[in-house]
Amino acid sequence: MASFKIGDTIVYPNQGLGVVEDIQKEKYYGEEFVIYHVRILTNDTLVLVPFSNADEIGIRKPIPLKSVESIYKFMGNGGVEITMNWKGRYKEHVNLMKSGLILDLALVLKSLFYLDLIKPLSFREKKMMEKAKELLVTEISEVNACSNVDVEKRILDTLSRCFKDVTPRIES
C-alpha cells in the first residue's frame, strides 16, 4: 500500500503531478480516515484522497530517473497495434489513461500519434493525445530536472523517428 509523507511529489492518474500538502485524520459518518491533501500542480486544485483509496485510484510516486530512458526506448521502438473501431479504441485508451502508469500513457500517445499520421483524429482523440503528452512531459521533466519544452521536443522527435516510414495522410 502506498504511503506518502507531506512534501512528497506524487502522480495522480489523468491529473498529473501533485504534492502532498497535508495528511489529516478526519471523521466521516462516525469512522476515522487518514486523508491525503494533494495539490495538483497543473491547475492548483486541492484533492482529498483517503489513504485507503490511494492504491485503488493509482496514485504513485514519479518514476525513478533510471527509468526515463526506457520510456523513450519504448516510444521509439516498433509499431503499434490499433483497434480500428473508434469506440473500442477510445474505451481502451480511456482505461489506459486511468491506470496512471507511465508506460500506458506512452502507449496512448504513441498509438494516437501513429493514427494521426494515417487519418484525422476525432476531437476527443486529439484532446486525449494532448493530455497523454502533457502528463508524460510533466512527469519526465520533473524526474529529469529539465524543461517541459526539451522533453516534449525529444518525445516528438522520438515518435517521428519511430514512424518515419509511415506515409502521412495528405491534408485537404
C-alpha positions in Angstrom: 0.0 0.0 0.0 1.3 3.4 -1.0 2.4 5.6 1.9 3.3 9.2 1.3 4.5 12.0 3.6 4.0 15.7 3.5 6.0 17.3 0.7 6.1 14.1 -1.5 5.6 14.6 -5.2 3.1 12.2 -6.5 1.4 11.3 -9.8 -2.4 11.4 -9.8 -3.8 9.4 -12.7 -5.2 11.6 -15.5 -4.4 14.8 -13.5 -0.6 14.8 -13.4 1.9 15.8 -10.7 0.8 16.8 -7.3 2.3 17.5 -3.9 1.1 16.0 -0.6 0.4 19.2 1.3 -1.1 17.7 4.4 -2.1 14.4 6.0 -5.0 14.5 8.4 -7.3 12.2 10.3 -10.8 13.1 9.6 -14.2 11.7 10.8 -16.9 10.8 8.3 -20.1 9.0 9.4 -18.5 8.1 12.7 -15.4 6.5 11.2 -11.9 8.0 11.2 -10.0 8.1 8.0 -6.5 9.2 7.1 -6.8 11.7 4.3 -4.0 13.0 1.9 -4.4 16.6 0.9 -2.9 16.7 -2.6 -2.3 19.9 -4.6 -2.4 19.2 -8.3 0.3 21.3 -9.8 -1.1 21.9 -13.3 -4.3 23.5 -12.2 -3.7 24.3 -8.5 -6.6 22.1 -7.4 -6.7 20.6 -3.9 -7.8 16.9 -3.9 -8.6 15.0 -0.8 -7.7 11.3 -1.1 -8.4 8.7 1.6 -5.3 6.7 2.4 -7.3 3.5 1.9 -8.2 4.5 -1.7 -4.7 5.8 -2.8 -3.7 2.4 -4.4 -7.1 1.9 -6.0 -7.0 5.3 -7.6 -3.5 4.6 -8.8 -1.7 7.4 -7.0 2.1 6.7 -7.2 5.5 8.2 -6.9 7.1 9.5 -10.1 9.2 7.0 -12.0 12.8 6.8 -11.0 15.4 8.7 -13.1 16.9 5.4 -14.4 13.5 4.5 -16.0 13.3 7.6 -18.2 15.4 6.2 -21.0 13.2 3.1 -21.1 10.2 5.3 -21.8 11.9 6.9 -24.8 13.1 3.5 -25.9 9.5 2.2 -25.8 8.2 5.1 -27.8 11.0 4.8 -30.3 10.7 1.0 -31.0 8.4 -0.6 -33.4 4.9 0.0 -34.4 1.6 -0.2 -32.5 -1.5 -2.4 -32.7 -4.5 -0.2 -33.1 -8.2 -1.1 -32.9 -9.7 0.5 -35.9 -13.2 0.6 -34.3 -13.3 4.1 -32.9 -15.5 3.2 -29.8 -13.4 0.2 -28.8 -10.1 2.1 -29.3 -11.4 5.1 -27.4 -12.5 3.0 -24.5 -9.2 1.1 -24.5 -7.3 4.4 -24.4 -9.5 5.8 -21.6 -8.7 2.8 -19.4 -5.0 3.1 -20.1 -5.1 6.8 -19.2 -7.0 6.0 -15.9 -4.3 3.4 -14.9 -1.8 6.3 -14.3 1.1 4.1 -15.3 3.6 5.9 -17.4 4.0 3.1 -20.0 0.2 3.2 -20.5 0.4 6.9 -21.2 3.3 6.4 -23.6 1.3 3.7 -25.4 -1.8 6.0 -25.7 0.4 8.8 -27.1 2.3 6.5 -29.4 -0.9 5.0 -30.8 -2.7 8.3 -31.3 0.5 9.8 -32.8 0.6 7.0 -35.3 -3.1 7.1 -36.0 -2.9 10.9 -36.6 -0.3 10.2 -39.3 -2.7 8.0 -41.3 -6.1 9.5 -40.6 -7.6 12.5 -39.0 -8.2 12.1 -35.2 -11.6 12.9 -33.7 -11.8 15.9 -31.4 -11.8 13.6 -28.4 -8.8 11.7 -29.6 -6.9 14.9 -30.3 -7.6 16.0 -26.7 -6.6 12.7 -25.3 -3.3 12.7 -27.3 -2.6 16.2 -25.9 -3.4 15.1 -22.4 -1.2 12.0 -22.6 1.6 14.1 -24.0 1.2 16.7 -21.2 1.2 14.0 -18.5 4.3 12.4 -19.9 6.1 15.6 -20.4 5.5 16.9 -16.9 6.5 13.7 -15.2 9.6 13.2 -17.2 10.7 16.8 -16.9 10.2 16.7 -13.1 12.2 13.5 -12.8 14.9 14.6 -15.2 15.0 18.1 -13.9 14.8 19.7 -17.3 12.4 21.9 -19.1 9.0 20.8 -20.5 9.9 22.2 -23.9 13.0 20.0 -24.1 11.2 16.9 -23.0 8.3 17.5 -25.4 10.7 18.0 -28.3 12.5 14.8 -27.5 9.3 12.8 -27.2 8.0 14.2 -30.6 11.4 13.6 -32.2 11.4 10.0 -30.9 7.9 9.3 -32.2 8.7 10.9 -35.6 11.8 8.6 -36.0 9.7 5.6 -34.9 7.2 6.2 -37.6 9.5 7.7 -40.3 8.4 5.1 -42.8 4.7 5.8 -42.4 3.2 7.6 -45.4 1.4 10.6 -43.8 -2.1 11.4 -44.9 -2.5 14.4 -47.2 -4.2 17.3 -45.5 -7.1 18.7 -47.6 
